[in-house]
Amino acid sequence: MKYALAAIIFVAIYVVAGWAQAQAVRPETVASGLQNPWAVAFLPDGLFLVSERGGALRVVQPDGKVGAPIAGVPAVAAGGQGGLLDVLLDSDFARNRVLYFCYAEPGPGGTNSTALARATLSADHARLDQVKVIFSQKPKVASSAHFGCRIVESRGAAALQGNAPGQPDGKLFLTLGDRFSRRDDAQTPGNHHGKIVRINKDGSVPADNPFAAKAGALPEVWSLGHRNLQGATLAPDGTLWVHEHGPQGGDEINLPRPGANYGWPVVSYGENYGGGPVGSGQSSQAGLEPPLHYWVPSIAPSGMAFLTSDRYGKTWQGNLFVGSLKFGYLARLELAEPFRGTVRRESRLLEGAGRIRDVRQGPDGLLYVLTDSGNGRLIRLLPV
């Protein structure tokens, strides 16, 4: 009997130790000295493309050397939360060298808005060519807050087989903030504030967009009722996942469906700055989509990525990772089912690393994060 009990204890210790080992990571600084970096993309040959909010786009070498600013980036409205923000390589970048970036686009009289541009990167990584703005948020306003600005390339769900990614379908999602001072606009499809938009890669509007044929609505709008979305990613089944900042509390994860309304500023799990209810004072209302997950107090989320690899063990595969600006950690969200379902458990990584601005899975299957400061870092998470 005692031998059987000893065997059970041994197995239990072995399993727990294996689980702990699967959770262990060691942060490795790839590059430092970045000026408020906002997004990272993975170029061929182990190179990194990093955007800095001040307006520079730089190549980082595998040895951590940070290159000079790439020429050809248009003027940006750098101030407050505005500047050069997300960057995304086209799915066919190896052939066409096309990339997309979004930024705070200056307008007349101190106004600005979020814009999305397309360009090609020269073979020597020195300049952007054929730069073209393919979307510009309307209307422009005088504000330095809530630009949103995450870009996701869509993949057609019809091509999916199990968890295999679908084929790119030539469309882009772009998240747009409510510009803070115009939060009520988020409930009206006749503007781009507090919206997710969906466009073709040339800037034209897909015919199957939910508001494409509705009078008084802007045809690019995909979903509405958002506040300030700074995280977006595709699950392997092609589902778009986003998160957005709440006010004081009430950060949300949502799965935006075409034409759906996500409630801001009518309902919220947070409260107004300085106290007081938001909108109706309720956290839910009929006809408005509830969040999949929310945070109270606010963690100020930024960056978002699913882990599809098994580089950290099976326990992490299928988890969702979200950066926290406010508390300076990386949240690991275990879902009820891999890549889908409700959040079952949340844990923290990299506590004390600094304001986590971006989170990505690299081609090597490892997680990478950017810290947002005047001495920002690109960090690789190594399994132990």
Helices and strands as residue ranges (DSSP letters): H 2-23, E 25-34, E 37-42, G 44-46, E 48-52, E 57-60, E 84-89, H 93-96, E 98-106, G 108-110, E 112-121, E 128-136, E 151-155, G 157-159, E 168-175, G 183-187, E 195-200, E 221-224, E 228-234, E 240-245, E 251-254, E 293-295, E 301-306, E 320-324, E 329-337, E 340-349, E 356-361, E 367-371, E 376-383
